[in-house]
Amino acid sequence: MREDKAVREFAVIGLFAGLMLALAATTGGLGGFVVAVLLGTVGVLAGLQLDGVIDVRAVVRSRNRG
Protein backbone atom coordinates (compact mmCIF):
# COMPACT_ATOMS: atom_id res chain seq x y z
CA MET A 1 0.00 0.00 0.00
CA ARG A 2 2.92 2.33 0.62
CA GLU A 3 3.96 2.07 -3.04
CA ASP A 4 0.49 3.12 -4.24
CA LYS A 5 0.70 6.23 -2.11
CA ALA A 6 4.16 7.11 -3.46
CA VAL A 7 3.12 6.47 -7.06
CA ARG A 8 0.20 8.89 -6.86
CA GLU A 9 2.15 11.65 -5.11
CA PHE A 10 2.83 13.62 -8.30
CA ALA A 11 -0.80 13.21 -9.37
CA VAL A 12 -2.02 14.82 -6.14
CA ILE A 13 0.56 17.61 -6.43
CA GLY A 14 -0.48 18.15 -10.05
CA LEU A 15 -4.14 18.28 -9.05
CA PHE A 16 -3.50 20.93 -6.40
CA ALA A 17 -1.25 22.92 -8.73
CA GLY A 18 -3.97 22.92 -11.38
CA LEU A 19 -6.60 23.96 -8.87
CA MET A 20 -4.42 26.77 -7.53
CA LEU A 21 -3.90 28.02 -11.09
CA ALA A 22 -7.64 27.83 -11.59
CA LEU A 23 -8.24 29.93 -8.48
CA ALA A 24 -5.78 32.52 -9.74
CA ALA A 25 -7.34 32.59 -13.21
CA THR A 26 -11.02 32.62 -12.34
CA THR A 27 -13.42 35.21 -11.09
CA GLY A 28 -16.38 32.92 -10.53
CA GLY A 29 -19.49 31.79 -12.31
CA LEU A 30 -19.93 28.91 -14.73
CA GLY A 31 -16.93 29.96 -16.79
CA GLY A 32 -14.76 29.90 -13.68
CA PHE A 33 -15.99 26.43 -12.81
CA VAL A 34 -15.20 25.14 -16.31
CA VAL A 35 -11.71 26.66 -16.19
CA ALA A 36 -11.12 25.11 -12.75
CA VAL A 37 -12.15 21.67 -13.99
CA LEU A 38 -9.97 21.96 -17.12
CA LEU A 39 -6.90 23.15 -15.23
CA GLY A 40 -7.42 20.49 -12.57
CA THR A 41 -7.58 17.84 -15.28
CA VAL A 42 -4.38 19.12 -16.88
CA GLY A 43 -2.69 19.04 -13.47
CA VAL A 44 -3.77 15.46 -12.80
CA LEU A 45 -2.64 14.32 -16.26
CA ALA A 46 0.75 15.97 -15.77
CA GLY A 47 1.11 14.33 -12.36
CA LEU A 48 0.12 10.91 -13.65
CA GLN A 49 2.61 11.34 -16.50
CA LEU A 50 5.37 12.12 -14.00
CA ASP A 51 4.32 9.14 -11.86
CA GLY A 52 4.56 6.88 -14.90
CA VAL A 53 0.95 5.74 -14.56
CA ILE A 54 -0.03 6.99 -18.02
CA ASP A 55 1.90 7.93 -21.16
CA VAL A 56 0.38 11.07 -22.66
CA ARG A 57 2.92 11.10 -25.49
CA ALA A 58 1.70 7.70 -26.72
CA VAL A 59 -1.87 9.03 -26.94
CA VAL A 60 -0.73 12.11 -28.87
CA ARG A 61 1.43 9.99 -31.18
CA SER A 62 -1.45 7.61 -31.98
CA ARG A 63 -3.70 10.57 -32.92
CA ASN A 64 -1.11 11.91 -35.36
CA ARG A 65 -0.90 8.60 -37.23
CA GLY A 66 -4.28 8.76 -38.67
C-alpha positions as CSV (number, residue, x, y, z in Angstrom):
1,M,0.0,0.0,0.0
2,R,2.9,2.3,0.6
3,E,4.0,2.1,-3.0
4,D,0.5,3.1,-4.2
5,K,0.7,6.2,-2.1
6,A,4.2,7.1,-3.5
7,V,3.1,6.5,-7.1
8,R,0.2,8.9,-6.9
9,E,2.1,11.7,-5.1
10,F,2.8,13.6,-8.3
11,A,-0.8,13.2,-9.4
12,V,-2.0,14.8,-6.1
13,I,0.6,17.6,-6.4
14,G,-0.5,18.1,-10.0
15,L,-4.1,18.3,-9.1
16,F,-3.5,20.9,-6.4
17,A,-1.3,22.9,-8.7
18,G,-4.0,22.9,-11.4
19,L,-6.6,24.0,-8.9
20,M,-4.4,26.8,-7.5
21,L,-3.9,28.0,-11.1
22,A,-7.6,27.8,-11.6
23,L,-8.2,29.9,-8.5
24,A,-5.8,32.5,-9.7
25,A,-7.3,32.6,-13.2
26,T,-11.0,32.6,-12.3
27,T,-13.4,35.2,-11.1
28,G,-16.4,32.9,-10.5
29,G,-19.5,31.8,-12.3
30,L,-19.9,28.9,-14.7
31,G,-16.9,30.0,-16.8
32,G,-14.8,29.9,-13.7
33,F,-16.0,26.4,-12.8
34,V,-15.2,25.1,-16.3
35,V,-11.7,26.7,-16.2
36,A,-11.1,25.1,-12.7
37,V,-12.1,21.7,-14.0
38,L,-10.0,22.0,-17.1
39,L,-6.9,23.1,-15.2
40,G,-7.4,20.5,-12.6
41,T,-7.6,17.8,-15.3
42,V,-4.4,19.1,-16.9
43,G,-2.7,19.0,-13.5
44,V,-3.8,15.5,-12.8
45,L,-2.6,14.3,-16.3
46,A,0.7,16.0,-15.8
47,G,1.1,14.3,-12.4
48,L,0.1,10.9,-13.6
49,Q,2.6,11.3,-16.5
50,L,5.4,12.1,-14.0
51,D,4.3,9.1,-11.9
52,G,4.6,6.9,-14.9
53,V,1.0,5.7,-14.6
54,I,0.0,7.0,-18.0
55,D,1.9,7.9,-21.2
56,V,0.4,11.1,-22.7
57,R,2.9,11.1,-25.5
58,A,1.7,7.7,-26.7
59,V,-1.9,9.0,-26.9
60,V,-0.7,12.1,-28.9
61,R,1.4,10.0,-31.2
62,S,-1.5,7.6,-32.0
63,R,-3.7,10.6,-32.9
64,N,-1.1,11.9,-35.4
65,R,-0.9,8.6,-37.2
66,G,-4.3,8.8,-38.7
